[in-house]
Amino acid sequence: MGRNFIEKRIISKGIELCERRIDSQGTPITADDLKNMEVRTFSPFIMIFYIIVGLAFAVFGIWVQIETRSMIQSILPVLFGVGNCAFAIHGRPRKVGDMSDEIDLMDLTAEIVKRFVAKQDAGRQREG
């Protein structure tokens, strides 16, 4: 599940890279181009889980503030909750080159080019 999700994100970012390349230079992408890209490695489920836990800590910290009127006791859970939410939204990006042991860059490059060409062909058929 995790690897497939990351591969889908790499493919979508690769298609965006192809579109930018076509607009500027017209050169195809290579596996070396993929190595420099950064993708988020958290799945939507993990992101939602981290956000829920972060919100729970923040609400707990606010409740402690209301009950005790002590900023020292309440600020840590609130900061931890906000930090947890920020970490979830950021999504722990990693460079694709660091994941080269887990994924096959050549297959991903071929898949990106294949999907990009199919997308371009579909656009041409709509125009013509």
DSSP file (Angstrom, degrees, kcal/mol; ACC not computed):
  #  RESIDUE AA STRUCTURE BP1 BP2  ACC     N-H-->O    O-->H-N    N-H-->O    O-->H-N    TCO  KAPPA ALPHA  PHI   PSI    X-CA   Y-CA   Z-CA
    1    1 A M     >        0   0    0      0, 0.0     4,-2.1     0, 0.0     5,-0.2   0.000 360.0 360.0 360.0 -49.6    0.0    0.0    0.0
    2    2 A G  H  >  +     0   0    0      1,-0.2     4,-2.2     2,-0.2     5,-0.2   0.917 360.0  46.1 -65.2 -44.8    2.6    2.5    1.0
    3    3 A R  H  > S+     0   0    0      1,-0.2     4,-2.6     2,-0.2    -1,-0.2   0.910 112.4  50.9 -65.9 -41.1    5.0    2.0   -1.9
    4    4 A N  H  > S+     0   0    0      2,-0.2     4,-2.0     1,-0.2    -1,-0.2   0.896 110.1  50.4 -62.9 -39.9    2.1    2.1   -4.4
    5    5 A F  H  X S+     0   0    0     -4,-2.1     4,-1.9     2,-0.2    -1,-0.2   0.916 111.6  47.5 -64.1 -43.6    0.9    5.4   -2.9
    6    6 A I  H  X S+     0   0    0     -4,-2.2     4,-2.4     1,-0.2    -2,-0.2   0.896 109.7  53.6 -65.1 -40.0    4.3    6.9   -3.2
    7    7 A E  H  X S+     0   0    0     -4,-2.6     4,-2.5     1,-0.2    -1,-0.2   0.889 106.7  52.3 -62.5 -38.6    4.7    5.7   -6.7
    8    8 A K  H  X S+     0   0    0     -4,-2.0     4,-2.3     2,-0.2    -1,-0.2   0.903 110.2  48.3 -64.0 -39.9    1.4    7.4   -7.7
    9    9 A R  H  X S+     0   0    0     -4,-1.9     4,-2.4     2,-0.2    -2,-0.2   0.899 111.3  50.2 -66.4 -39.3    2.7   10.6   -6.2
   10   10 A I  H  X S+     0   0    0     -4,-2.4     4,-2.5     2,-0.2    -2,-0.2   0.914 110.6  50.2 -63.8 -42.1    6.0   10.3   -8.1
   11   11 A I  H  X S+     0   0    0     -4,-2.5     4,-2.2     2,-0.2    -2,-0.2   0.918 111.1  47.8 -63.7 -43.5    4.1    9.7  -11.3
   12   12 A S  H  X S+     0   0    0     -4,-2.3     4,-1.8     1,-0.2    -1,-0.2   0.906 114.0  46.5 -66.8 -39.2    1.8   12.7  -10.8
   13   13 A K  H  X S+     0   0    0     -4,-2.4     4,-2.1     1,-0.2    -1,-0.2   0.869 111.3  53.5 -68.1 -34.4    4.8   14.9  -10.0
   14   14 A G  H  X S+     0   0    0     -4,-2.5     4,-2.4     2,-0.2    -2,-0.2   0.877 106.2  51.6 -66.2 -38.0    6.7   13.5  -13.0
   15   15 A I  H  X S+     0   0    0     -4,-2.2     4,-2.2     2,-0.2    -1,-0.2   0.902 109.3  50.6 -65.1 -40.2    3.8   14.3  -15.3
   16   16 A E  H  X S+     0   0    0     -4,-1.8     4,-2.1     1,-0.2    -2,-0.2   0.900 109.8  51.0 -61.8 -39.8    3.9   17.9  -14.0
   17   17 A L  H  X S+     0   0    0     -4,-2.1     4,-2.5     2,-0.2    -2,-0.2   0.904 108.3  51.8 -63.8 -41.3    7.6   18.0  -14.7
   18   18 A C  H  X S+     0   0    0     -4,-2.4     4,-2.6     1,-0.2    -2,-0.2   0.914 108.7  50.8 -60.6 -42.8    7.0   16.7  -18.3
   19   19 A E  H  X S+     0   0    0     -4,-2.2     4,-2.0     1,-0.2    -1,-0.2   0.904 111.5  47.4 -63.6 -40.4    4.5   19.5  -18.8
   20   20 A R  H  X S+     0   0    0     -4,-2.1     4,-1.7     2,-0.2     5,-0.3   0.894 112.0  50.6 -66.6 -38.4    6.9   22.1  -17.6
   21   21 A R  H  X>S+     0   0    0     -4,-2.5     5,-3.6     2,-0.2     4,-1.8   0.904 109.5  50.0 -65.9 -41.1    9.7   20.7  -19.8
   22   22 A I  H  <5S+     0   0    0     -4,-2.6    -1,-0.2     1,-0.2    -2,-0.2   0.904 110.8  50.4 -64.1 -40.3    7.5   20.7  -22.9
   23   23 A D  H  <5S+     0   0    0     -4,-2.0    -1,-0.2    -5,-0.2    -2,-0.2   0.847 126.4  23.2 -66.2 -33.0    6.6   24.3  -22.2
   24   24 A S  H  <5S-     0   0    0     -4,-1.7    -2,-0.2    -5,-0.1    -3,-0.2   0.913 139.3  -4.6-101.3 -57.8   10.2   25.4  -21.8
   25   25 A Q  T  <5S-     0   0    0     -4,-1.8    -3,-0.2    -5,-0.3    -4,-0.1   0.771  72.1-131.2-113.8 -35.2   12.7   23.2  -23.5
   26   26 A G      < +     0   0    0     -5,-3.6    -4,-0.2     1,-0.3    -5,-0.1   0.650  57.6 138.2  87.4  15.5   11.0   20.2  -25.0
   27   27 A T        -     0   0    0     -6,-0.4    -1,-0.3     1,-0.1    -2,-0.1  -0.756  52.4-119.7 -95.6 142.2   13.4   17.6  -23.5
   28   28 A P        -     0   0    0      0, 0.0     2,-0.2     0, 0.0    -1,-0.1  -0.310  30.3-106.0 -74.1 162.2   12.1   14.4  -22.0
   29   29 A I        -     0   0    0     80,-0.1     2,-0.2   -15,-0.1    84,-0.1  -0.503  32.6-161.1 -85.8 158.7   12.7   13.4  -18.4
   30   30 A T     >  -     0   0    0     -2,-0.2     4,-1.3     1,-0.0     3,-0.4  -0.748  38.4 -95.5-127.4 176.1   15.2   10.8  -17.2
   31   31 A A  H  > S+     0   0    0     -2,-0.2     4,-1.6     1,-0.2    -2,-0.0   0.818 123.4  60.4 -64.5 -29.7   15.7    8.8  -14.1
   32   32 A D  H  > S+     0   0    0      1,-0.2     4,-0.8     2,-0.2    -1,-0.2   0.855 101.0  53.8 -66.2 -33.6   18.2   11.4  -12.9
   33   33 A D  H >4 S+     0   0    0     -3,-0.4     3,-0.6     1,-0.2     4,-0.5   0.881 106.6  52.5 -65.7 -36.9   15.4   14.0  -13.0
   34   34 A L  H >< S+     0   0    0     -4,-1.3     3,-1.1     1,-0.2    62,-0.4   0.857  99.3  63.4 -66.5 -34.2   13.3   11.8  -10.8
   35   35 A K  H 3< S+     0   0    0     -4,-1.6    62,-1.7     1,-0.3    63,-0.2   0.799 101.9  50.7 -62.4 -27.9   16.1   11.5   -8.2
   36   36 A N  T << S+     0   0    0     -4,-0.8    -1,-0.3    -3,-0.6    -2,-0.2   0.601  90.0  99.6 -86.7 -11.7   16.0   15.3   -7.5
   37   37 A M    <   -     0   0    0     -3,-1.1    59,-2.5    -4,-0.5     2,-0.4  -0.427  62.6-144.5 -75.5 149.9   12.2   15.4   -7.0
   38   38 A E  E     -A   95   0A   0     57,-0.2     2,-0.3    -2,-0.1    57,-0.2  -0.955  19.1-178.0-113.1 134.8   10.7   15.5   -3.5
   39   39 A V  E     -A   94   0A   0     55,-2.3    55,-2.4    -2,-0.4     2,-0.3  -0.941  32.1-106.9-128.6 153.0    7.4   13.7   -2.7
   40   40 A R  E     -A   93   0A   0     -2,-0.3    52,-0.2    53,-0.2    51,-0.1  -0.594  23.7-163.4 -75.5 137.4    5.3   13.4    0.4
   41   41 A T        +     0   0    0     50,-1.7     2,-0.4    51,-0.8    51,-0.2   0.419  57.4  98.3-105.7   1.1    5.5   10.0    1.9
   42   42 A F        -     0   0    0     49,-1.1    -2,-0.1    46,-0.1    50,-0.0  -0.742  68.0-135.7 -88.6 135.5    2.5   10.2    4.2
   43   43 A S     >  -     0   0    0     -2,-0.4     4,-2.4     1,-0.1     5,-0.2  -0.441  29.1-105.8 -77.8 162.5   -0.7    8.6    2.9
   44   44 A P  H  > S+     0   0    0      0, 0.0     4,-2.6     0, 0.0     5,-0.2   0.862 121.1  56.1 -58.8 -34.5   -4.0   10.5    3.4
   45   45 A F  H  > S+     0   0    0      2,-0.2     4,-2.4     1,-0.2     5,-0.1   0.934 109.2  44.8 -62.7 -46.2   -5.0    8.1    6.2
   46   46 A I  H  > S+     0   0    0      2,-0.2     4,-2.6     1,-0.2     5,-0.2   0.893 112.6  52.3 -65.6 -39.4   -1.8    8.8    8.2
   47   47 A M  H  X S+     0   0    0     -4,-2.4     4,-2.2     2,-0.2    -2,-0.2   0.931 111.3  46.0 -62.2 -45.0   -2.1   12.6    7.6
   48   48 A I  H  X S+     0   0    0     -4,-2.6     4,-2.6     2,-0.2    -2,-0.2   0.900 111.9  52.5 -64.2 -40.5   -5.7   12.5    8.9
   49   49 A F  H  X S+     0   0    0     -4,-2.4     4,-2.5     1,-0.2     5,-0.2   0.937 110.3  46.9 -60.6 -47.5   -4.6   10.4   11.9
   50   50 A Y  H  X S+     0   0    0     -4,-2.6     4,-2.5     1,-0.2    -1,-0.2   0.886 112.5  50.4 -62.8 -38.6   -1.8   12.9   12.8
   51   51 A I  H  X S+     0   0    0     -4,-2.2     4,-2.8     2,-0.2    -1,-0.2   0.918 110.8  48.7 -66.0 -42.8   -4.2   15.8   12.4
   52   52 A I  H  X S+     0   0    0     -4,-2.6     4,-2.3     2,-0.2    -2,-0.2   0.926 113.4  46.6 -63.2 -44.6   -6.8   14.2   14.7
   53   53 A V  H  X S+     0   0    0     -4,-2.5     4,-2.3     2,-0.2    -2,-0.2   0.912 113.2  50.1 -63.3 -41.6   -4.2   13.4   17.3
   54   54 A G  H  X S+     0   0    0     -4,-2.5     4,-2.4    -5,-0.2    -2,-0.2   0.912 111.0  48.0 -63.1 -43.2   -2.8   16.9   17.1
   55   55 A L  H  X S+     0   0    0     -4,-2.8     4,-2.8     2,-0.2     5,-0.2   0.883 109.5  54.0 -65.1 -37.2   -6.2   18.5   17.4
   56   56 A A  H  X S+     0   0    0     -4,-2.3     4,-2.4     2,-0.2    -2,-0.2   0.927 110.4  46.2 -62.6 -44.0   -6.9   16.2   20.4
   57   57 A F  H  X S+     0   0    0     -4,-2.3     4,-2.5     2,-0.2    -2,-0.2   0.907 113.2  49.7 -63.9 -41.0   -3.7   17.4   22.2
   58   58 A A  H  X S+     0   0    0     -4,-2.4     4,-2.2     2,-0.2    -2,-0.2   0.920 112.3  46.7 -65.2 -43.1   -4.5   21.0   21.4
   59   59 A V  H  X S+     0   0    0     -4,-2.8     4,-2.5     2,-0.2    -1,-0.2   0.898 111.7  51.9 -65.3 -39.6   -8.1   20.7   22.7
   60   60 A F  H  X S+     0   0    0     -4,-2.4     4,-2.5    -5,-0.2    -2,-0.2   0.918 109.7  49.5 -61.4 -42.7   -6.7   19.0   25.8
   61   61 A G  H  X S+     0   0    0     -4,-2.5     4,-2.0     2,-0.2    -2,-0.2   0.889 111.0  48.9 -63.8 -39.3   -4.2   21.8   26.3
   62   62 A I  H  X S+     0   0    0     -4,-2.2     4,-2.3     2,-0.2    -1,-0.2   0.902 110.7  51.2 -66.5 -40.0   -7.0   24.4   26.0
   63   63 A W  H  X S+     0   0    0     -4,-2.5     4,-2.5     1,-0.2    -2,-0.2   0.912 109.0  50.8 -62.4 -42.5   -9.2   22.5   28.4
   64   64 A V  H  X S+     0   0    0     -4,-2.5     4,-2.8     1,-0.2     5,-0.5   0.901 109.5  51.7 -61.5 -40.3   -6.3   22.4   30.9
   65   65 A Q  H  X S+     0   0    0     -4,-2.0     4,-1.8     1,-0.2    -2,-0.2   0.914 111.3  46.7 -61.8 -43.2   -5.9   26.2   30.5
   66   66 A I  H  < S+     0   0    0     -4,-2.3    -2,-0.2     1,-0.2    -1,-0.2   0.898 118.3  41.5 -66.6 -40.0   -9.5   26.8   31.2
   67   67 A E  H  < S+     0   0    0     -4,-2.5    -2,-0.2    -5,-0.2    -1,-0.2   0.896 130.1  22.0 -76.9 -40.9   -9.6   24.5   34.2
   68   68 A T  H  < S-     0   0    0     -4,-2.8    -3,-0.2    -5,-0.2    -2,-0.2   0.650  83.1-140.1-105.2 -17.1   -6.3   25.4   35.9
   69   69 A R     <  +     0   0    0     -4,-1.8     2,-0.6    -5,-0.5    -4,-0.2   0.805  59.6 133.5  57.1  30.6   -5.5   28.9   34.5
   70   70 A S     >  -     0   0    0     -6,-0.4     4,-1.3     1,-0.1    -1,-0.2  -0.936  42.3-169.0-116.3 112.2   -1.9   27.8   34.3
   71   71 A M  H  > S+     0   0    0     -2,-0.6     4,-2.4     1,-0.2     5,-0.2   0.840  86.3  61.2 -66.9 -33.4   -0.1   28.6   31.1
   72   72 A I  H  > S+     0   0    0      1,-0.2     4,-0.6     2,-0.2    -1,-0.2   0.895 108.5  42.0 -62.8 -40.3    2.8   26.4   32.0
   73   73 A Q  H  4 S+     0   0    0     -3,-0.2    -1,-0.2     1,-0.2    -2,-0.2   0.781 120.7  41.5 -77.5 -26.3    0.7   23.3   32.2
   74   74 A S  H  X S+     0   0    0     -4,-1.3     4,-1.6     2,-0.1    -2,-0.2   0.733  99.0  68.8 -96.4 -22.5   -1.4   24.0   29.1
   75   75 A I  H  X S+     0   0    0     -4,-2.4     4,-2.9     1,-0.2     5,-0.2   0.867  93.8  57.5 -70.2 -35.1    1.2   25.3   26.6
   76   76 A L  H  X S+     0   0    0     -4,-0.6     4,-2.7    -5,-0.2     5,-0.2   0.943 108.4  43.5 -64.5 -48.5    3.0   22.0   26.1
   77   77 A P  H  > S+     0   0    0      0, 0.0     4,-2.4     0, 0.0    -1,-0.2   0.899 115.6  50.3 -63.5 -35.7    0.0   20.0   24.9
   78   78 A V  H  X S+     0   0    0     -4,-1.6     4,-2.6     2,-0.2     5,-0.2   0.945 113.3  44.6 -65.6 -46.4   -1.1   22.9   22.7
   79   79 A L  H  X S+     0   0    0     -4,-2.9     4,-2.6     1,-0.2     5,-0.2   0.900 113.4  51.0 -64.1 -40.2    2.3   23.3   21.1
   80   80 A F  H  X S+     0   0    0     -4,-2.7     4,-2.2    -5,-0.2    -1,-0.2   0.911 111.8  48.0 -62.8 -41.5    2.6   19.5   20.7
   81   81 A G  H  X S+     0   0    0     -4,-2.4     4,-2.2    -5,-0.2    -2,-0.2   0.916 112.9  46.6 -65.5 -44.1   -0.8   19.4   19.0
   82   82 A V  H  X S+     0   0    0     -4,-2.6     4,-2.4     1,-0.2    -2,-0.2   0.906 113.2  50.1 -65.3 -40.8    0.0   22.2   16.7
   83   83 A G  H  X S+     0   0    0     -4,-2.6     4,-2.5    -5,-0.2    -2,-0.2   0.888 108.8  52.3 -63.4 -39.1    3.3   20.7   15.8
   84   84 A N  H  X S+     0   0    0     -4,-2.2     4,-2.0     2,-0.2    -2,-0.2   0.911 110.3  47.9 -63.3 -43.1    1.7   17.4   15.1
   85   85 A C  H  X S+     0   0    0     -4,-2.2     4,-2.4     2,-0.2    -2,-0.2   0.910 112.0  49.5 -64.3 -42.3   -0.8   19.0   12.7
   86   86 A A  H  X S+     0   0    0     -4,-2.4     4,-2.3     1,-0.2    -2,-0.2   0.901 109.9  51.4 -64.2 -40.1    2.0   20.9   11.0
   87   87 A F  H  X>S+     0   0    0     -4,-2.5     4,-1.6     1,-0.2     5,-0.5   0.890 110.9  49.0 -62.9 -39.5    4.0   17.7   10.6
   88   88 A A  H  <5S+     0   0    0     -4,-2.0    -2,-0.2     2,-0.2    -1,-0.2   0.916 112.0  46.9 -67.1 -43.3    1.0   15.9    9.1
   89   89 A I  H  <5S+     0   0    0     -4,-2.4    -2,-0.2     1,-0.2    -1,-0.2   0.879 109.1  54.7 -67.7 -36.7    0.3   18.7    6.6
   90   90 A H  H  <5S-     0   0    0     -4,-2.3    -1,-0.2    -5,-0.2    -2,-0.2   0.864  95.3-151.6 -65.0 -36.1    3.9   18.8    5.6
   91   91 A G  T  <5 -     0   0    0     -4,-1.6   -50,-1.7     1,-0.2   -49,-1.1   0.627  40.0 -88.5  79.1  15.7    3.8   15.1    4.8
   92   92 A R      < -     0   0    0     -5,-0.5   -51,-0.8   -52,-0.2    -1,-0.2   0.947  53.7-147.5  46.6  70.2    7.4   14.2    5.5
   93   93 A P  E     -A   40   0A   0      0, 0.0     2,-0.3     0, 0.0   -53,-0.2  -0.398  18.3-174.2 -68.4 141.9    8.8   14.8    2.0
   94   94 A R  E     -A   39   0A   0    -55,-2.4   -55,-2.3    -2,-0.1     2,-0.2  -0.964  29.7-105.9-131.9 150.9   11.7   12.7    0.9
   95   95 A K  E >>  -A   38   0A   0     -2,-0.3     3,-0.8   -57,-0.2     4,-0.6  -0.533  24.0-131.8 -72.9 142.3   13.9   12.8   -2.2
   96   96 A V  G >4 S+     0   0    0    -59,-2.5     3,-1.1   -62,-0.4   -61,-0.2   0.843 106.3  63.4 -64.2 -32.9   13.1   10.1   -4.7
   97   97 A G  G >4 S+     0   0    0    -62,-1.7     3,-1.1   -60,-0.3    -1,-0.2   0.815  97.3  56.6 -61.6 -30.4   16.8    9.3   -5.0
   98   98 A D  G <4 S+     0   0    0     -3,-0.8     3,-0.3   -63,-0.2    -1,-0.3   0.711 107.1  49.8 -72.6 -19.5   16.8    8.3   -1.3
   99   99 A M  G XX S+     0   0    0     -3,-1.1     4,-1.7    -4,-0.6     3,-1.2   0.197  74.3 112.6-100.8  15.2   14.1    5.8   -2.1
  100  100 A S  T <4 S+     0   0    0     -3,-1.1     5,-0.2     1,-0.3    -1,-0.2   0.749  73.4  57.5 -65.3 -22.6   15.8    4.2   -5.0
  101  101 A D  T 34 S+     0   0    0     -3,-0.3    -1,-0.3     1,-0.2    -2,-0.1   0.806 111.5  42.7 -72.8 -27.9   16.3    0.9   -3.2
  102  102 A E  T <4 S+     0   0    0     -3,-1.2     2,-0.3    -4,-0.1    -2,-0.2   0.747 119.0  37.7 -90.4 -26.3   12.6    0.6   -2.6
  103  103 A I  S  < S-     0   0    0     -4,-1.7     2,-0.8    -7,-0.2    -1,-0.1  -0.889  77.8-119.0-128.7 156.6   11.3    1.7   -6.1
  104  104 A D     >  -     0   0    0     -2,-0.3     4,-1.9     1,-0.2     5,-0.1  -0.843  21.7-167.7 -97.3 109.1   12.5    1.1   -9.7
  105  105 A L  H  > S+     0   0    0     -2,-0.8     4,-2.5    -5,-0.2     5,-0.2   0.842  84.2  55.2 -68.0 -34.7   13.2    4.5  -11.2
  106  106 A M  H  > S+     0   0    0      2,-0.2     4,-2.3     1,-0.2    -1,-0.2   0.919 109.4  46.7 -66.7 -42.4   13.5    3.3  -14.8
  107  107 A D  H  > S+     0   0    0      2,-0.2     4,-2.4     1,-0.2    -1,-0.2   0.900 113.2  50.0 -64.6 -39.5   10.0    1.7  -14.6
  108  108 A L  H  X S+     0   0    0     -4,-1.9     4,-2.6     2,-0.2    -2,-0.2   0.902 109.4  51.1 -65.6 -40.0    8.6    4.9  -13.1
  109  109 A T  H  X S+     0   0    0     -4,-2.5     4,-2.4     2,-0.2     5,-0.2   0.923 111.6  47.5 -62.2 -43.9   10.2    7.0  -15.8
  110  110 A A  H  X S+     0   0    0     -4,-2.3     4,-2.4     1,-0.2    -2,-0.2   0.902 112.5  49.6 -63.7 -40.7    8.7    4.8  -18.5
  111  111 A E  H  X S+     0   0    0     -4,-2.4     4,-2.5     2,-0.2     5,-0.2   0.898 110.6  50.1 -65.3 -40.4    5.3    4.9  -16.8
  112  112 A I  H  X S+     0   0    0     -4,-2.6     4,-2.5     2,-0.2    -2,-0.2   0.940 112.9  45.6 -62.8 -47.6    5.5    8.7  -16.5
  113  113 A V  H  X S+     0   0    0     -4,-2.4     4,-2.6     2,-0.2     5,-0.2   0.903 112.7  51.5 -64.0 -40.8    6.3    9.2  -20.1
  114  114 A K  H  X S+     0   0    0     -4,-2.4     4,-2.2    -5,-0.2    -1,-0.2   0.932 113.5  43.4 -62.4 -46.1    3.6    6.7  -21.2
  115  115 A R  H  X S+     0   0    0     -4,-2.5     4,-2.3     2,-0.2    -2,-0.2   0.874 113.4  51.9 -68.5 -36.1    0.9    8.5  -19.2
  116  116 A F  H  X S+     0   0    0     -4,-2.5     4,-2.5    -5,-0.2    -2,-0.2   0.925 110.6  47.5 -65.9 -43.3    2.1   11.9  -20.3
  117  117 A V  H  X S+     0   0    0     -4,-2.6     4,-2.7     2,-0.2    -2,-0.2   0.901 111.8  50.8 -64.3 -40.3    2.0   10.9  -24.0
  118  118 A A  H  X S+     0   0    0     -4,-2.2     4,-2.2    -5,-0.2    -1,-0.2   0.895 110.8  49.1 -63.7 -38.9   -1.5    9.4  -23.5
  119  119 A K  H  X S+     0   0    0     -4,-2.3     4,-1.8     2,-0.2    -2,-0.2   0.906 112.1  47.8 -66.0 -41.6   -2.6   12.6  -21.9
  120  120 A Q  H  X S+     0   0    0     -4,-2.5     4,-2.1     2,-0.2    -2,-0.2   0.904 111.4  50.8 -65.6 -41.2   -1.2   14.7  -24.8
  121  121 A D  H  X S+     0   0    0     -4,-2.7     4,-2.2     1,-0.2    -2,-0.2   0.897 108.9  51.2 -63.6 -39.9   -2.8   12.4  -27.3
  122  122 A A  H  X S+     0   0    0     -4,-2.2     4,-1.6     1,-0.2    -1,-0.2   0.886 109.8  50.6 -64.5 -37.5   -6.2   12.7  -25.6
  123  123 A G  H  X S+     0   0    0     -4,-1.8     4,-1.5     1,-0.2    -2,-0.2   0.878 110.5  49.0 -66.5 -38.0   -5.8   16.5  -25.7
  124  124 A R  H  X S+     0   0    0     -4,-2.1     4,-2.3     1,-0.2    -2,-0.2   0.870 108.4  53.4 -69.2 -36.5   -5.0   16.4  -29.4
  125  125 A Q  H  < S+     0   0    0     -4,-2.2    -1,-0.2     1,-0.2    -2,-0.2   0.857 107.5  51.5 -68.0 -33.7   -8.0   14.2  -30.1
  126  126 A R  H  < S+     0   0    0     -4,-1.6    -1,-0.2     1,-0.2    -2,-0.2   0.879 112.7  46.1 -67.6 -36.9  -10.3   16.7  -28.4
  127  127 A E  H  <        0   0    0     -4,-1.5    -2,-0.2     1,-0.2    -1,-0.2   0.874 360.0 360.0 -71.7 -37.2   -8.9   19.6  -30.4
  128  128 A G     <        0   0    0     -4,-2.3    -1,-0.2    -5,-0.1    -2,-0.2   0.444 360.0 360.0 -96.2 360.0   -9.1   17.8  -33.7
